[in-house]
Amino acid sequence: MRRLLVIAFFVAPLGVIGQPVIDALHAGEVLRAATTEQRAAPLTELRRPHRVLRFGLDGPDLVLVHGAHREGVDEPRFRALAVALANEGFRVHVPELPALSNLRLRASDLDVILETAPPDASLFGISLGGGMVIRLAAEHPGRFRAVWTLGAHHDLAEVVDAHRSPGGHPYVRELFTSALGPRFEEEGSAPFALRLARVSPRGSLGQITTPLFVLHGRADELVSPAQATAICEEAPQCDVHLTNVLGHSDVAEASLRDRWQLARFVSRALRALKRAPVASASASTARSQTP
């Protein structure tokens, strides 16, 4: 979640004026608001039977989905992001995913997200939650307004296999040992192929009608940025931004140009989450990769 500390969009390039600058700097303000460590209180908290936190009184509905984290919806920076989005004018619904918050992988979490989402809501998923919301949008064409992801996977089996010993990241190996059991170290993804495919977008995106905004850090050591590229190669309409500003859970050194491009991408995503109509499958693909 420290990726939410990517907030350094303070100065626009000299000589650049107009609405694009205003929009991009405003996007920076939204992200900057998510840096607080305070555990922000929701407007309401429901249990039905899973927990759902709600932030914001009115505005377009947005379902914010966490990744694999034991604190789940209670992680302070994640809650701060929910507040920032509510302050931006969204009515934010934050479901606690029973499996993912206990470091498990279950397709039943998709049902929780679907049950939480009002008609024509948008989805914003982080890390493993990002791949899951894309999968959900692909399975329910026309159901969601737009989808934004941060560090999402395309094929979770590829992510699993990339982190087996000896070269894998220790945190990810711990996560998959908890989620899949020790067999994953010995046998890789093969014994779990059906379970991993059920929560992966791969193979399901051909008929998706929802605009996708896919953000991924070039320095991401947990989920390769190639996963983001693969999502947008398969999806018929997708705005992908690979940024030098982000890793997976950290902020990288980056130029003003990199930060400016990230702010512009965030601005596009926010506009779509608010105003994009339900799209047609014939819409063209947009790509916005950082050079």
N, C-alpha and C positions, 0 to 999 in steps of 0.2 A: 504493500500500500504506500510505501514511501515514494512511489512514482507520482503520487498526488502532490509532491513538493515541487513539481515542475512548474514554477509559477513566475519565472523571471522575465516578464514581458513589459519592461518599464518604458522603453524609449522607441518610438517609431523612427525609421530612417529619415534623415533630413530631406526635405523636398517632397515627401510623399504625403498627400493630403486627401481628404474626402472620406466617404462612408466606409470603404474597406479598412482604413486606419482605425476609425471609430469602432467598427465591429471587432477587429482583431484585438484592440486594447481592452475592449469590454470583455472579450473572452478571457483575456489574461486576468481581469478582475475576478471572474467567476472561479478560475482555478486557484488564484491567490487566496480566496476565501476558504479553500479546503485545506490550508496548511495547519490550522489550529489543532492542538492535541486535546482540546476539551471534548468531553463526551456529551455532545449536543443532545438535548432531549427532543423526542419526536412530538408532533402535535397530538397524535393518537397512537395507541398500541393495541392491536387486536390479536386474538388467539383463535384460530379456526381450522384445525387444531394447531397449525404452525403459527409462529409469530409473524406479524406484518406490522412494520412501523410506517407511519405516514407523516410526511412533512409538506407543509404548504396548504393553503386554504382553497386555492382555485388555480386554473390554468390547464394547459395540456397535460394529460396523464403520462407519467414516465415511470417505468419499473426499473429500479436500480438493483443489479444482481452482483453479489459478492463472489469472490473466488474461494479457493481452498484455504480456509483460515479458521483456527479454533474459536476465535472471538466472533466470527460471523458478522452479523449486523451490529455487534457491539464494539467493533474495532473503531477507535476514536476518529482516525482520519477518514474512514469510510462514512461515518455519520456526518462528519464535517462536510464531505462532498454532497451528501443528501441535503444538508441545510443550504449549501451554496446553490445547488440546482433549484431548490424551492425559492430562494431569494431571486433567482433568475426568472421566475414566473411559472415554474412547473408545479404540479401536484405530484409529489414523489412517493411511490409505493416501494417499500423495501422488505421483501420476504426473506425470512431466514430459511435457508435450504437445509433440511435436516441431515441429509447425507454429507453434503459438501462441507458444512460447518463442523462435521466430525471426521473430516478427511476420508470420506468414502465417495465412491462413484456409483450413483444410482440414477437410472432414467426417471425414477419417481420425482426427482427434483424438477424435471421439466414440467410435470403436472402442477407442482406448486407454483411455478412461475406463471403458467397459463391461467391457473385459477385466480392469481393475484391481479392479473392485467385487465383493466376495464377495456371496453371496445375501443379500437383505434388508438390504443396507447403506443408509446414508443418504448424501446428497450435499450438499456445501457448495461453491458456486462463487462466485468473485469476478470482477466486471466482465464481460468477454467470456466468461470461464469460467462465469459465472452463467447467461447465456442458453443456453449450450451444455448445461449439466446439466439445465435445464428441458426443453429439446428432447429430450434423451436419455430423461428420465423419461416424457415424453409418448409416445415411440415404444415404450416397454417398460412398459406399464401393469402394476402389481403387482410389478414387479421391485425397487423401492426402497422403503425404509421412510418417508423424508421427505426434503424438499429445502429447503435454506436458501440464499438468494442475497444478494449485496451488490453493488449498482450494476449489476444485470443489464439486458440489452436484451430487448425483445419483438420488434422488427423492425429488424434491423441495417441494412437499406437506408435506413430513415428516419434512423438515426444517421449513416450515410455522407453523405446529402444535406444534413444539417444542418451539416456541417463543411466543405463546399466553400468555396473563397475567394469573397468576401473576409471573411465573418463567422465562419468556423470557428475552432476552437481550434488553435493551431500544433502541439501535441503530437499531436492526433488526426489532423490532416492528414498529419503525418509518418508516423504509424502506417498510415493507409490508403494512402499512397503506397507504403510498403514492402509492404503486404499485397496491394494490387490493381494497383499501377503508376500512372504519371502520368495515365492515361486517366480516373481517377475525378475529377480536378479539372475536366476538360473535359466529361465526359459524365455524371457522377453515378453512381448505382447501377445504371442500366439494363443496361450490358454484363455486369454481374456478378450479375444477379438470381438465377440458380439457385444460385450458390455462397453468396450471402448468405442466401437462404431456407433452405438446408440446415443452417445453424448458428443459425437463429433459431426461437424458439418459436411465432411467429405462425402461426395456422391449424392448429396441432397439438394444442391444449390441451383440446378439447372432451371427449375421452374419458380425460383423465389421471385416475388414481386415487390419485396420490401427494399427501399434504398439502404445500402450498407455504408457505414463510415468506419473504416478499419485503421486503428492507430497502433503502431508497434515501434518499440525502440530498436535501433540498429545494434545496440550493445547488449541486447537481452540474452542472458546466459541460460535462462530457464526454458523459454519457449522461443525457438529460432524465428527470426524475422521472415524466414522462408515460408513459415506457416501463414503469415499475413498475405504474402504474395500469392500463395496457392489458393486462399479464399477468393481473392479477386480475379484470379484466372478462371475460376469455375463459376462465379456468380455473374449474372447478366448485367447487373448495375452495382458498381462498387467504387467508392472513393477511398483509396488506400494511401496512407501517409507513413513512410518509414522515416523516423526522426533520429538525429544524432543527439538530441537532448535527453533521451531516455535509455535506461537499461530495462530491466524487468521490475526491480524494486529499488532502484536508485536513480539519481540524477547524474548525468554525465556532463563533462565540460563541453560547451558548444558555443558556436558563434552567434552573434546577434541575428544574422541571417537565418540560422537554424531555428532560433526561438521565434522569430517573426513568422516563418513558414508554419510552425506548429500552431501559433496563435490564429493564423488564417484558417487552418484546418479545423480547429476547435470552433471557430466562428461559423464555418459552413455546417458543421455537425449540429450545433445548437439551433441554427435556423431551421434545419430539416426536422429535428425532433419537435420543434414547435409548429411548423407550418406545412410540412410536406404532405400532400394528399396521398391517399393510398395509390401506389404506382401501378402502372401496367407492365406486363412482362416484356413489352417491346422497348422499354426505355433503354437508352444507350448507356454504356459503361463509362464512368469518369475515373481517371487515375491521376493521383497527385503524389508521386513519390519524390522524396527529397533527392536532388541530384547527388 
